[in-house]
Amino acid sequence: MSRSAMSCWQWRLVVAIAAKEWRDRLRNRWVLAVAVVFGAFALLIAYFGGAQSGVVGLRSAAATVASLTSLAIYLVPLIALLLGFDAVVGERERGVLDLLLSQPITRAELLIGKYLGLAAALSMATLVGFGAALIPLAPSMDGASLVIYLRFVGSALMLGLAFLSLAVLVSTVARDRTRATGAAIALWFGFVLVFDLSLLGVLVASAGSHASTWAPYALLLNPADVFRVINVFGADALRSSFGLGTLMAQGWNAPATLYSVLLAWIAAPLGVALWRFR
Amino acid sequence: MSTGASGLNAAVVEIKGVVKRYGATPVVRGIGFSCREGEMIGLAGHNGAGKSTLFKMMLGIIAADGGDILLFGEPVRGRRFREVRRAIGYLPEHVALYDNLSGLETLHFFTRLKSADPSRCKSLLERVGLGEAMHRAVREYSKGMRQRLGFAQALIGEPRLLLLDEPTNGLDPEAIHGFYDVLQQLRNDGTTIILSSHLLAEIQSRVDRLVIMASGKLVAEGTVTALATASGLPARLAVTPKEGACDHVRGALLAAGFVPQEADGGAVHAVVQAHHRMTLLRVLASLADDLLEYTITEPTLEDVFLSHQRGTTWVERAA
């Protein structure tokens, strides 16, 4: 978007749209429900995550975050996709979109306002949910453990925003809610299940040859894998437990690179959605 | 925003040769008309004639494939059109609002989008008869109440141009009467109003001019009287002769050039072309002692509309 176009933006209109989306999610208790789900899962995993090995109770932050990462990879994208898939197509199908577009607001302002409102709701649920779980965990954490946990919460937030961005893109492109629902489910399966399995299959079929050259790049094509790398690679002891994650070449797991890739996953689908919505 | 050089009576809407296609299907085919300040225009046409599409193009919601649309002298695109939109109120054909908001919250939301004065929301709701229901959730509103809320939304910011797509859908007769009272006040204040309606009898006496669309084309435009005259639709005479005077009445009508037809109850009907009306008056005057009653029915707006849609006259259809 050009500087001149940005200067014409009326942010109070963006805020008005965002505030409505945010208020709707507060009012229908969506934020509360998701926060409770996140918090409950975080506590359950923290206390019972080691039950398989016969240990019950609080474990190290690294072990807890590793377990939470596996959960968050399934849960956070799903919740983000559910939150955003009908942001535009739902309004179009209900007939509200024409009324909104007849107001003195541009399509870009409307879409960004919707995204920001939904993002605020998702962020609040993520921060409150995982943040609340920190209260009982904090006494047993040292400074390093706290950093690991906060890094997990921050990256989970970015993972959610990336999938929310994808959901808004789907909502902008889809002709109706049914198609949008199908596309959102397909995205979830694709990124969370199929991508890793396919990659693993290719690696096994090729007996791992040349894997060290292209596999790290391939992981960057999936925000869920980037999230996994951010949270699992910080704990060297757990590297060997996470198959594909161990493929990451040295240098590519630099935090700046990984967070930049997640930021790109937030910005790129939203940018395409803006382009399509115009 | 430009109001035109002449101020009052300046062209508020100018539509020139507007074309819209959905894929290969033409929906609007070279429509053109204009409206002046304070005019109320009726937009009539069958379902799918292109009325709603035209409204959406006028609002810049969808782009025209050809032609020009100017509102207050500004094209319906670009940065300046945002300011023009503040002066437009729009009521879509299917009013969809947010069920989880109350009526008052709904107006507050749209007021923020229009940068209008939020303190006017309550009075707007009272004006459309929703004063007592303003705090109730929209999900509890009846269809008519939603329609009235949609109308109140269209009135936010005191618009100078109102685009109303089937505005009386779902309203009861009392609400329709109140609705047109409000429109009349707005028109008196200089607001330009374009409304589409299938209820032609309802708008017949209320609009200044009528634009008739068929299959995306403008087929007729003008005042109701001018359209009726131009379409050459005849009036219809019904007389009830006194006992024993039937043959005399029939003979007098026949002699004056009318073709009498028997009807139920001893009544006699005849078609009266526009250029024969003075002759009819003279004949009726001469038959004053032979008639119990007589009625002359003028063609209605619906007759004019249908004659343009079907190419047949109302008398032919009645027959």
Contacts between the chains, C-beta under 8 A, distances in Angstrom:
chain1	res1	chain2	res2	distance
A	8	B	79	5.8
A	12	B	112	7.5
A	12	B	115	7.6
A	13	B	112	7.6
A	13	B	113	6.1
A	16	B	109	7.1
A	16	B	112	4.1
A	16	B	113	5.9
A	17	B	113	7.8
A	20	B	98	7.9
A	20	B	109	5.9
A	24	B	98	7.9
A	24	B	100	6.3
A	27	B	100	6.4
A	28	B	100	6.9
A	94	B	96	4.8
A	95	B	92	6.7
A	95	B	94	4.8
A	95	B	95	7.7
A	95	B	96	3.3
A	96	B	96	4.8
A	96	B	97	7.0
A	96	B	98	7.1
A	98	B	56	6.6
A	98	B	61	5.6
A	98	B	92	5.4
A	99	B	90	7.0
A	99	B	92	5.7
A	99	B	96	7.0
A	99	B	97	7.8
A	99	B	153	7.5
A	100	B	113	7.5
A	101	B	59	7.4
A	101	B	60	7.9
A	101	B	61	4.7
A	102	B	59	4.6
A	102	B	61	6.2
A	102	B	85	7.0
A	102	B	88	7.2
A	102	B	90	4.3
A	102	B	92	7.7
A	103	B	85	6.6
A	103	B	110	6.8
A	103	B	113	4.2
A	103	B	114	6.1
A	104	B	82	4.8
A	104	B	83	7.2
A	104	B	85	4.1
A	104	B	86	4.9
A	104	B	113	6.9
A	104	B	114	6.2
A	104	B	115	7.1
A	105	B	82	7.9
A	105	B	113	5.7
A	106	B	82	7.2
